[in-house]
Amino acid sequence: MPVAGKGLCKRFRQVAGSGEFVFHGAVFLATSGRHEQGEAREDGIFGYGANVMNAARDAFIEAMRQVAATVTVVTTDGPAGQMGATVSAFTSLSADPPSVLVCLKSDSRIARAVGDNGAFCVNVLPEDADDLARAFAGAFDAQRPDRFHGLDVMATEFGPVLPRATAFTCTLQRSVGHGTHAICIGAVTGISNAGQAPLTYMQGDFHVVRRKSGG
Ligand SMILES: Cc1cc2nc3c(=O)[nH]c(=O)nc-3n(C[C@H](O)[C@H](O)[C@H](O)COP(=O)(O)O)c2cc1C
């Protein structure tokens, strides 16, 4: 059944009675607690009841599993103490002025520490640092609570720079809450370019990047 709407939604087709939309052969689930199933909003977003929310969440997570992300460790230091956590939600935001953003789960220790310290350091991990990524995601916290234990870090007032990482030290400019996470915008104060191939994460596992040459 074709669905009337504005913008993007004209390109969606509803699967009869399923609450799903097909977009170029892929399933699209739109959710909003404020709207009845199938209702088109002025902004072209379709709303669904709570019964579809979980399916939409699952579809979102499954689709995001296919998206490759660079693996970083966000560290921080200051009055709230030293902290570090593995973070793949990192992106360049602007070169004028040099700015980056990371998304941190609002109730995590790293989010609280970054907020309290007003500073952080993004360490882009080299491709062989998957064990470090696991460590800073808490995999060995039970045996080794100090995630920095044994690491030859370079201390900065923003947060430790990890060995062989490309690092961006930042002051926290702004933090915007959305859902379960906070978007932390950092003004870059310093850069250490290690020139290493980066570690990436997709489909629930770590990967290395290889150059595609020859078409
Ligand atoms: C590959 C990978 C990527 C991750 N990306 C993020 C992320 O972008 N944001 C986030 O808040 N947590 C992310 N995590 C989870 C945190 O590393 C984990 O919850 C960590 O323990 C949080 O630190 P905390 O001890 O300060 O709460 C990721 C974990 C892994 C293994």
The ligand as an SDF file (V2000), in Angstrom:
LIG
                    3D

 31 33  0  0  0  0  0  0  0  0999 V2000
   33.9930   -1.9000   20.4690 C   0  0  0  0  0  0  0  0  0  0  0  0
   33.2950   -1.1720   21.5750 C   0  0  0  0  0  0  0  0  0  0  0  0
   32.7670    0.0690   21.3450 C   0  0  0  0  0  0  0  0  0  0  0  0
   32.1090    0.7920   22.3500 C   0  0  0  0  0  0  0  0  0  0  0  0
   31.6280    2.0320   22.0810 N   0  0  0  0  0  0  0  0  0  0  0  0
   31.0210    2.7440   23.0610 C   0  0  0  0  0  0  0  0  0  0  0  0
   30.5680    4.0550   22.7990 C   0  0  0  0  0  0  0  0  0  0  0  0
   30.6620    4.5670   21.6750 O   0  0  0  0  0  0  0  0  0  0  0  0
   29.9870    4.7590   23.8200 N   0  0  0  0  0  0  0  0  0  0  0  0
   29.8530    4.2030   25.0800 C   0  0  0  0  0  0  0  0  0  0  0  0
   29.3130    4.8800   25.9610 O   0  0  0  0  0  0  0  0  0  0  0  0
   30.2690    2.9500   25.3530 N   0  0  0  0  0  0  0  0  0  0  0  0
   30.8510    2.2070   24.3740 C   0  0  0  0  0  0  0  0  0  0  0  0
   31.3110    0.9460   24.6390 N   0  0  0  0  0  0  0  0  0  0  0  0
   31.0930    0.3870   25.9700 C   0  0  0  0  0  0  0  0  0  0  0  0
   32.0870    0.9190   27.0090 C   0  0  0  0  0  0  0  0  0  0  0  0
   33.4210    0.7260   26.6070 O   0  0  0  0  0  0  0  0  0  0  0  0
   31.8760    0.1750   28.3450 C   0  0  0  0  0  0  0  0  0  0  0  0
   30.5360    0.2200   28.7150 O   0  0  0  0  0  0  0  0  0  0  0  0
   32.7340    0.7560   29.4180 C   0  0  0  0  0  0  0  0  0  0  0  0
   32.8150   -0.1770   30.4610 O   0  0  0  0  0  0  0  0  0  0  0  0
   32.1430    2.0370   29.9840 C   0  0  0  0  0  0  0  0  0  0  0  0
   33.0130    2.4560   30.9750 O   0  0  0  0  0  0  0  0  0  0  0  0
   32.6060    2.7670   32.4690 P   0  0  0  0  0  0  0  0  0  0  0  0
   33.2800    1.6750   33.2320 O   0  0  0  0  0  0  0  0  0  0  0  0
   33.1480    4.0920   32.6560 O   0  0  0  0  0  0  0  0  0  0  0  0
   31.1300    2.7040   32.6640 O   0  0  0  0  0  0  0  0  0  0  0  0
   31.9730    0.2110   23.6480 C   0  0  0  0  0  0  0  0  0  0  0  0
   32.5100   -1.0590   23.8840 C   0  0  0  0  0  0  0  0  0  0  0  0
   33.1660   -1.7470   22.8750 C   0  0  0  0  0  0  0  0  0  0  0  0
   33.7610   -3.1110   23.1630 C   0  0  0  0  0  0  0  0  0  0  0  0
  1  2  1  0
  2  3  1  0
  2 30  2  0
  3  4  2  0
  4  5  1  0
  4 28  1  0
  5  6  2  0
  6  7  1  0
  6 13  1  0
  7  8  2  0
  7  9  1  0
  9 10  1  0
 10 11  2  0
 10 12  1  0
 12 13  2  0
 13 14  1  0
 14 15  1  0
 14 28  1  0
 15 16  1  0
 16 17  1  0
 16 18  1  0
 18 19  1  0
 18 20  1  0
 20 21  1  0
 20 22  1  0
 22 23  1  0
 23 24  1  0
 24 25  2  0
 24 26  1  0
 24 27  1  0
 28 29  2  0
 29 30  1  0
 30 31  1  0
M  END
$$$$
